[in-house]
């Protein structure tokens, strides 16, 4: 996909080439999950991205983490409960405002990815819905928001009602501890917004380290996942029938090579399987 040589990550420079790839009409800003990018970094992205280009931004985990993971980036806070969990003011000031100032010509969707919560950290469905409801009630309505869960226990009607009330999309994710995308699609509330997002990350049940061992260096598709492909085609077909936009992101750790998976999905759509799904 990349024809030029790059030293280091150089995400902004890579973006210039990325957006010219005909099958890539959306990009994920995943690094924003670990640290909210500065306006200088966002400006470099903005100069590389065409007007209206779809950007799916993972929101800083300082806002979405129920408990800080044991990682040195958190210092003394590692392992502690997060006092800023679902802090709307922190999101507005430290995340949204920067994108509003710098990436205002692009189409932004903010994804709130909630890592798996364990034990006492996992809220009961009523309390979870109440806290999520209170959070989204404080956000401006003109932006796109989506919620990605990593706890299947929270896929409840109460949760769906909150998303519907605020026009927030459900993120269909293929992930270790989540049910397949097709199972999520059968829930009555998962397509309740005016758009949807899917993230094909890993085969359900597969651990991250296992995927790395199986697929690195990600130079080709090494394991075709027929169910995942079928589910994504069903999702895009249903979105088309409803007249809503479906934003699909694929990770190398799904089948071994994301561009190869995306190309195969595009060929299936052209062949008519997407329309039949």
URPE-V912289 format. One record per backbone hydrogen bond with DSSP energy under -0.5 kcal/mol. NH is the residue of the N-H (numbers start at 1). CO is the residue of the C=O. Records with the same first field share a line. If there is no record, write none. Layout:
BEGIN
NH->CO  CO
END
This chain:
BEGIN
8->6
14->10
15->11
16->12
17->13  14
18->14
19->15
20->17
21->18
24->21
25->23
27->54
29->56
30->28
32->29
33->30
34->31
35->31
42->38
43->39
44->40
45->41
46->42
47->43
48->44  45
49->45
52->105
53->50
54->25
55->107
56->27
57->55  109
58->29  56
59->57  111
61->33
63->60
64->60
65->61
66->64
68->80
71->69
74->71
75->72
77->74
78->75
79->68
80->77
82->66
83->81
85->82
86->63
87->84
88->86
91->87
92->88
93->89
94->90
95->91
96->91
97->92
98->95
99->95
100->96
101->97
102->98
103->99
106->103
107->53
108->106
109->55
110->144
111->57  109
112->110  146
113->111
114->112  148
115->113
121->118
122->119
123->121
128->124
129->125
130->126
131->127
132->128
133->129
134->130
135->131
136->132
137->133
138->135
139->136
143->140
144->108
146->110
147->169
148->112
149->147
150->114
152->150  177
154->151
155->152
156->154
160->156
161->157
162->158
163->159
164->160
165->161
166->162
167->163  164
168->163
169->145
170->190
171->147
172->170  197
173->171
174->199
175->173
178->175
183->180
184->180
185->181
186->182  183
187->184
190->187
192->189
196->245
197->170
198->247
199->172
200->249
201->174  199
202->174
205->176
206->203
211->207
212->208
213->209
214->210
215->211
216->212
218->215
222->255
223->255
226->224
229->225
230->226
231->227
232->228
233->229
234->230
235->231
236->232
237->233
238->234
239->235
240->236
241->237
242->238
243->239  240
244->239
245->194
247->196  245
248->246
249->198  247
251->200
254->251
255->251
256->252
261->257
262->258
263->259
264->260
265->261
266->262
267->263
268->264
269->265
270->266
271->267
272->269
273->268
274->268
276->272
277->273
END
